[in-house]
């Protein structure tokens, strides 16, 4: 390699490294922002119609969270006026949905009606983590405030009305589509793993050059680990 | 396993940074592993076939799930797996 080629190679490596760093920052920012209070352009719930989608489009968007080899046999839930409803029965244990702002956006965008985040849970996560999101959604659509919902969910976890995370609970978030919110419009392709209250340090999460992000929700006794992956659900490179 | 210096396979570039998860099950489908475009691979922890080695049938079930990551341990980008 001559000096010009070395120079070009260095520039390319540098550009790729910066881009990957940016992706991890986006992922970290998205998850950390979810726990932060902030002023908001969305102080109240919008009319329910703004959160609903065409059923066929919602099914397709939900399936895009995981490779077709997984999502084609997954159960699909779509949002109705009172909560998520089964639109397609599954046969492999996975459950795919399109989350709305109240379960997937930063606090400042808690009521942002444009948010659409496709996600496919494996069976262990569907039996544990997903139940929290379904309950939260039902309470929201019944007119509860964010504070009331948070209080109800925490109480249900403490009383074990909502189960602890099952071993092996995880999900896919590898869709090219969707809308994460005004601050983080699209999330990088990633997997998430759900654990009941675990020290992120036990996974080496959040350390320099670690590929793992760890987030603790002490009120819900929930720890979530996120790992960026290299491809979108259709197999194309995500960088 | 994110070292640049490993030699994991005779195939391809011989190496690839990845994380490994150990689960007490033998259900590849639980994580959607080994399916087209899935970023998750799964192997039996005991590696060899229980059919070829019947004594392994008495071993406790254990799977290893592998998830490829996009950089080496020094933070430099790795080629897509």
Interface residues (C-beta under 8 A of the other chain):
Chain A: X13 X16 X17 X20 X66 X67 X68 X69 X70 X92 X93 X94 X122 X123 X124 X167 X168 X170 X172 X174 X191 X208 X209 X211 X212 X227 X228 X229 X230 X231 X233 X234 X235 X237 X239
Chain B: X2 X17 X19 X23 X24 X25 X29 X30 X31 X32 X35 X36 X37 X38 X39 X40 X67 X68 X69 X70 X71 X73 X74 X75 X76 X77 X80 X81
